[in-house]
Amino acid sequence: MSSTRYIIVTLLKILVVISLVLILFVTGTMIGYGMVGGGNPMDVFNKDVWTHILDFLK
């Protein structure tokens, strides 16, 4: 396998993993906020919700 092909395959694997992490994070926050928290799952994308969450961490 040539070195450029190896680099491309490795970068593609990294991009797939990052994409899966982002998809699972969004899905998990929607499930957690919507089902467990009793809110609207689409409110996860609201800036006020994240401001409230980050206030707890400070």
C-alpha distances in whole Angstrom, upper triangle without the diagonal:
4,7,8,7,7,10,11,10,12,15,16,16,18,20,21,22,24,26,27,28,30,31,32,34,36,37,38,40,42,42,44,46,47,48,48,50,52,51,50,46,45,47,44,43,46,47,50,48,46,48,50,47,47,50,50,47,49
4,6,5,6,9,10,11,12,14,16,17,19,20,21,23,25,26,27,29,31,32,33,35,37,38,39,41,42,43,45,47,48,49,49,51,53,52,50,46,46,47,44,43,46,46,49,48,45,48,50,47,46,50,50,47,49
4,5,5,6,9,10,10,12,14,15,16,18,20,21,23,24,26,27,29,30,32,33,35,36,37,39,41,42,43,45,46,47,48,49,51,50,48,45,44,45,42,41,44,44,47,46,43,45,47,45,43,47,47,44,46
4,5,5,6,9,10,11,12,14,15,16,18,20,21,22,24,26,27,28,30,32,33,34,36,38,39,40,42,43,45,46,46,47,50,48,46,43,42,43,40,39,42,41,45,44,41,43,46,43,42,46,46,43,45
4,5,5,6,8,10,11,12,14,15,16,18,20,21,23,24,26,27,29,30,32,33,34,36,38,39,40,42,43,44,45,46,48,47,45,41,40,42,39,38,41,41,45,43,41,43,45,43,42,46,46,43,45
4,5,5,6,9,10,11,12,14,15,17,18,20,21,23,25,26,27,29,31,32,33,35,36,37,39,41,42,43,43,44,47,45,44,40,40,41,38,37,40,40,44,42,39,42,44,41,40,44,44,41,43
4,6,5,6,9,10,11,12,14,15,16,18,20,21,23,24,26,27,29,30,31,33,35,36,37,39,40,41,42,43,45,44,42,39,38,39,36,35,38,38,41,40,37,39,41,39,37,41,41,39,40
4,5,5,6,9,10,10,12,14,15,16,18,20,21,22,24,26,27,28,30,32,33,34,36,37,39,40,41,42,43,42,40,37,36,37,34,33,36,36,39,38,36,38,41,38,37,41,41,39,40
4,5,5,6,9,10,11,12,14,15,17,18,20,21,23,24,26,27,28,30,32,33,34,36,37,38,39,40,42,41,39,35,35,37,34,33,36,36,39,38,35,38,40,37,37,41,41,38,40
4,5,5,6,9,10,11,12,14,15,17,19,20,21,23,25,26,27,29,30,32,33,35,36,37,37,38,41,40,38,35,34,36,32,31,35,35,38,36,33,36,38,35,34,38,38,35,37
4,5,5,6,9,10,11,12,14,15,17,18,20,21,23,24,25,27,29,30,31,33,34,36,36,37,39,38,36,32,32,33,30,29,32,32,35,34,31,33,36,33,32,36,36,33,35
4,5,5,6,9,10,10,12,14,15,16,18,20,21,22,24,26,27,28,30,31,33,34,35,36,38,36,34,31,30,32,29,28,31,31,35,33,31,33,36,33,32,36,36,34,36
4,5,5,6,9,10,11,12,14,15,16,18,20,21,22,24,26,27,28,30,31,32,33,34,36,35,34,30,30,31,28,27,31,31,34,32,30,33,35,32,31,35,35,33,35
4,5,5,6,9,10,11,12,14,15,16,19,20,21,23,24,26,27,28,30,31,31,32,35,33,32,29,28,29,26,25,29,29,32,30,27,30,32,29,28,32,32,29,32
4,5,5,6,9,10,11,12,14,15,17,18,20,21,23,24,25,27,28,30,30,31,33,32,30,26,26,27,24,23,26,26,30,28,26,28,30,28,27,31,31,29,31
4,6,5,6,9,10,10,12,14,15,16,18,20,21,22,24,26,27,28,28,30,32,30,29,25,25,26,23,23,26,27,30,28,26,29,31,28,28,32,32,30,32
4,5,5,6,9,10,10,12,14,15,16,18,20,21,22,24,25,26,27,28,30,29,28,24,24,26,22,22,26,26,29,27,24,27,29,26,26,30,29,27,30
4,5,5,6,9,10,11,12,14,15,17,18,20,21,22,24,25,26,26,29,27,26,22,22,23,20,19,23,23,26,24,21,24,26,23,23,27,27,24,27
4,5,5,6,9,10,11,12,14,16,17,18,20,21,22,24,25,25,27,26,24,20,20,22,18,18,21,22,25,23,21,24,26,23,24,27,27,26,28
4,5,5,6,8,10,10,12,14,15,16,18,20,21,22,22,24,26,25,23,19,20,21,18,18,22,23,26,23,21,25,26,23,24,27,27,25,28
4,6,5,6,9,10,10,12,14,15,16,18,19,20,21,22,24,23,22,19,19,20,17,17,20,21,23,21,19,22,23,20,20,24,24,22,25
4,5,5,6,9,10,11,12,14,15,16,18,20,20,21,23,21,20,16,16,17,14,13,17,18,20,18,16,19,21,18,19,22,22,21,24
4,5,5,6,8,10,11,12,14,15,16,18,19,20,21,20,18,14,14,16,13,13,17,19,21,19,17,21,22,20,21,24,24,23,26
4,6,5,6,8,10,10,12,14,15,16,16,18,20,19,18,14,15,17,14,15,18,19,22,19,17,21,22,19,20,23,23,22,25
4,5,5,6,9,10,10,12,14,15,15,16,18,17,17,13,14,15,11,12,15,16,18,16,14,17,18,15,16,20,19,18,21
4,5,5,6,9,10,10,12,14,15,15,17,15,14,10,10,12,8,9,13,14,16,14,13,16,17,15,16,20,20,19,22
4,6,5,6,8,10,10,11,13,14,15,14,13,9,11,12,10,11,15,17,19,16,15,19,19,17,19,22,21,21,25
4,5,5,6,8,10,10,11,12,14,14,13,10,12,13,10,13,15,17,18,15,15,18,18,15,17,20,19,19,22
4,5,5,6,8,10,10,10,12,11,11,8,10,10,7,10,12,14,15,11,11,15,14,12,14,17,16,16,20
4,5,5,6,8,9,10,11,9,8,5,7,8,6,9,11,14,15,12,12,16,16,14,17,19,19,19,22
4,6,5,5,7,9,10,10,10,7,10,11,10,13,15,18,18,15,15,19,18,16,19,21,20,20,24
4,6,6,5,6,9,9,10,8,11,11,9,13,15,17,17,13,14,17,15,13,16,18,16,17,21
4,6,6,5,7,6,7,6,9,8,7,11,12,14,13,10,11,14,13,11,15,16,15,17,20
4,6,6,5,5,5,4,8,8,8,12,13,16,16,12,14,17,16,15,18,20,19,20,24
4,6,5,7,8,8,11,12,12,15,17,19,19,15,17,20,18,17,20,22,20,22,25
4,6,8,11,10,14,13,13,17,17,20,19,15,17,19,17,15,19,20,18,19,23
4,6,9,9,12,11,11,15,15,17,16,12,14,16,14,13,16,17,15,18,21
4,7,9,12,11,12,15,15,18,16,13,16,18,16,15,19,20,18,21,24
4,6,9,7,9,12,12,15,13,11,14,16,14,14,17,18,18,20,23
4,5,5,8,10,11,14,13,11,14,17,15,15,19,20,20,22,25
4,5,6,9,10,14,14,11,13,16,16,15,18,20,20,21,24
4,5,6,8,11,12,11,12,16,16,15,18,20,21,22,24
4,5,5,9,9,7,10,12,12,12,15,17,18,19,21
4,5,8,9,7,8,11,11,10,13,15,16,17,19
4,6,9,8,8,11,13,12,14,16,18,18,20
4,6,6,7,9,10,11,13,15,16,18,19
4,5,5,6,9,10,11,12,15,16,17
4,5,5,6,9,10,11,13,15,15
4,5,5,6,9,10,11,13,15
4,5,5,6,8,10,11,12
4,5,5,6,9,10,11
4,6,5,7,9,10
4,5,5,7,9
4,5,5,6
4,5,5
4,6
4
